[in-house]
Amino acid sequence: MLPTLEAADLPADAIEVGRIADAWGIKGWFKVLPHSASPEALFSSKRWYLLPPDRPMKASMPWTGALLLKIKEAKDHSDSVVATSLDIADRNAAEALRGARVFVPRSSFPTAAQDEYYWVDLIGLDVFNREGEAMGQVKELLSTGPQTVLVLTYTDTQAKEAERMIPFVAAFIDAVDLPGRRITVDWQADY
């Protein structure tokens, strides 16, 4: 049975940061699969917003709209995060949240260090090379293991949408201007 959680409006700057995988232990803890290898956003926010799973889960009760989950504690555990809330009393209540999508406000993310960026902040930025030629717009980022790659969309010479990939490493990235919504790269259109 779904625990009684406060209905809430999803903040305008809410970012999906993970998904509740299952209950963890018998005292109401639950396991969260973060969408990032560095889930600092889950640790920095004590107010998580839950939306129902994309697909209904057998063990959970369906609900509509956002629910507020007040986090008492969250910590690393192997390749996941485990957390507890004052609102989740036992394993049954934790199991009812299985599959819930976890959102936190972007404003509660920890401040990124110098020359570090949250991927969500890079999506949608326009990319230009040193000569001022438009390379495209950041559609997504891919982690290839040793480096991250910007995936750009652009219109090719036949007026078709195409993709271009640029490694997001200092050798090719000259500047990231978040307020100006622009990335400058050392890259050519014919690479």
C-alpha positions as CSV (number, residue, x, y, z in Angstrom):
1,M,0.0,0.0,0.0
2,L,1.3,3.4,-0.9
3,P,2.4,5.4,2.1
4,T,0.6,8.7,2.8
5,L,2.8,11.3,1.2
6,E,2.1,15.0,0.7
7,A,0.9,15.9,-2.8
8,A,3.1,18.6,-4.3
9,D,3.7,20.6,-7.4
10,L,6.7,19.6,-9.3
11,P,9.2,22.5,-9.2
12,A,9.7,24.3,-12.5
13,D,13.4,23.4,-12.4
14,A,12.9,19.8,-11.4
15,I,15.4,17.3,-13.0
16,E,14.9,13.5,-12.9
17,V,17.9,12.1,-11.1
18,G,17.0,8.5,-10.4
19,R,14.4,5.8,-9.9
20,I,13.5,3.9,-6.7
21,A,14.4,0.2,-7.4
22,D,13.2,-1.6,-4.3
23,A,13.0,-1.7,-0.5
24,W,16.3,-2.1,1.3
25,G,16.2,-3.8,4.6
26,I,13.2,-4.0,6.9
27,K,13.1,-0.5,8.5
28,G,11.7,1.5,5.6
29,W,15.0,2.2,3.7
30,F,14.8,2.1,-0.1
31,K,17.3,1.6,-2.9
32,V,17.6,4.3,-5.6
33,L,19.3,3.8,-9.0
34,P,20.8,7.2,-9.8
35,H,21.0,8.4,-13.4
36,S,24.5,9.7,-12.8
37,A,27.7,8.1,-11.7
38,S,28.1,11.0,-9.3
39,P,24.7,11.3,-7.5
40,E,25.5,14.5,-5.5
41,A,22.0,15.9,-6.3
42,L,20.4,13.1,-4.3
43,F,22.6,13.9,-1.3
44,S,22.2,17.6,-1.5
45,S,18.4,17.7,-1.5
46,K,16.3,16.7,1.5
47,R,13.1,17.1,-0.6
48,W,12.6,14.6,-3.4
49,Y,9.6,14.7,-5.7
50,L,8.2,11.5,-6.9
51,L,6.3,10.8,-10.0
52,P,4.7,7.4,-10.7
53,P,6.6,4.8,-12.7
54,D,6.4,5.0,-16.5
55,R,4.9,1.6,-16.4
56,P,2.8,0.4,-13.5
57,M,4.6,-2.0,-11.2
58,K,2.9,-5.1,-9.7
59,A,3.8,-4.3,-6.1
60,S,3.1,-0.6,-6.1
61,M,-0.1,1.3,-6.0
62,P,-0.7,3.7,-8.9
63,W,-0.9,7.4,-8.2
64,T,-1.1,10.6,-10.2
65,G,0.7,13.8,-9.8
66,A,3.9,14.6,-7.8
67,L,4.4,13.5,-4.2
68,L,6.9,15.1,-1.8
69,L,9.2,12.7,0.0
70,K,11.1,14.3,2.9
71,I,14.5,12.6,3.1
72,K,16.0,11.8,6.5
73,E,19.2,10.3,5.2
74,A,20.8,9.2,1.9
75,K,24.1,7.5,1.4
76,D,26.2,5.6,-1.2
77,H,25.8,1.8,-1.3
78,S,27.7,-0.1,-3.9
79,D,26.4,1.1,-7.3
80,S,23.3,2.7,-5.9
81,V,22.0,5.0,-3.2
82,V,20.0,4.0,-0.2
83,A,17.8,6.4,1.6
84,T,15.2,6.7,4.3
85,S,12.4,9.1,5.0
86,L,10.3,10.1,8.0
87,D,7.3,9.2,5.9
88,I,8.3,5.6,5.1
89,A,7.9,3.4,8.2
90,D,8.7,-0.1,7.0
91,R,9.6,-2.4,4.2
92,N,6.0,-2.6,2.9
93,A,5.8,1.2,2.5
94,A,9.2,1.2,0.8
95,E,8.2,-1.5,-1.6
96,A,5.1,0.5,-2.6
97,L,7.5,3.2,-4.0
98,R,9.2,0.7,-6.4
99,G,9.6,2.2,-9.8
100,A,8.9,5.8,-8.7
101,R,10.9,8.4,-10.6
102,V,12.9,10.8,-8.4
103,F,13.2,14.5,-9.2
104,V,15.0,17.2,-7.3
105,P,15.1,21.0,-8.1
106,R,18.1,22.0,-10.2
107,S,18.5,24.9,-7.7
108,S,19.4,22.3,-5.0
109,F,22.3,20.7,-6.9
110,P,25.7,21.4,-5.4
111,T,27.7,24.1,-7.1
112,A,29.9,22.6,-9.8
113,A,33.6,23.1,-9.5
114,Q,35.6,25.3,-11.9
115,D,35.4,23.8,-15.4
116,E,32.9,21.1,-14.3
117,Y,29.4,21.1,-15.7
118,Y,26.2,19.2,-15.1
119,W,25.1,17.5,-18.3
120,V,21.6,18.9,-17.9
121,D,23.1,22.4,-18.2
122,L,24.8,21.6,-21.5
123,I,21.8,20.2,-23.3
124,G,20.4,22.8,-25.7
125,L,23.5,24.9,-25.9
126,D,24.6,26.1,-29.3
127,V,28.1,25.0,-30.4
128,F,30.4,27.1,-32.6
129,N,34.0,26.5,-33.7
130,R,36.8,29.1,-33.4
131,E,35.9,30.6,-36.8
132,G,32.3,31.3,-35.6
133,E,30.8,28.5,-37.8
134,A,27.7,26.9,-36.2
135,M,28.4,23.2,-35.4
136,G,24.9,22.4,-34.0
137,Q,23.1,22.2,-30.8
138,V,23.8,19.8,-27.9
139,K,21.1,17.1,-28.0
140,E,22.7,14.8,-25.5
141,L,25.9,13.6,-23.9
142,L,27.4,10.1,-24.0
143,S,29.8,8.6,-21.6
144,T,32.2,6.4,-23.6
145,G,34.3,5.4,-20.5
146,P,37.4,7.5,-20.7
147,Q,35.6,10.6,-21.9
148,T,32.3,12.3,-22.5
149,V,31.0,13.1,-26.0
150,L,28.7,15.9,-27.0
151,V,26.1,14.7,-29.5
152,L,25.0,17.7,-31.6
153,T,22.1,18.0,-34.1
154,Y,22.5,20.2,-37.1
155,T,21.0,20.7,-40.6
156,D,23.3,19.3,-43.3
157,T,23.8,20.7,-46.8
158,Q,20.8,18.7,-48.1
159,A,18.5,20.3,-45.4
160,K,18.4,17.1,-43.4
161,E,18.9,16.8,-39.7
162,A,22.2,15.1,-38.9
163,E,24.3,14.4,-35.9
164,R,27.9,15.4,-35.1
165,M,29.9,14.1,-32.1
166,I,32.6,16.1,-30.4
167,P,34.7,14.8,-27.5
168,F,34.0,16.9,-24.4
169,V,37.7,17.2,-23.4
170,A,40.0,20.2,-23.0
171,A,41.8,19.6,-26.3
172,F,38.6,20.4,-28.2
173,I,36.5,22.5,-25.9
174,D,37.7,26.1,-25.8
175,A,35.0,27.7,-23.7
176,V,31.6,27.0,-22.1
177,D,29.4,30.0,-21.6
178,L,26.4,28.9,-19.7
179,P,24.7,32.3,-19.4
180,G,25.3,32.9,-23.1
181,R,24.1,29.4,-23.9
182,R,27.2,28.8,-26.1
183,I,30.1,26.3,-26.4
184,T,33.2,27.2,-28.4
185,V,35.2,24.3,-29.8
186,D,38.3,23.6,-31.8
187,W,36.5,21.5,-34.4
188,Q,35.7,21.7,-38.1
189,A,32.5,20.8,-39.9
190,D,34.2,18.2,-42.1
191,Y,35.7,16.2,-39.2
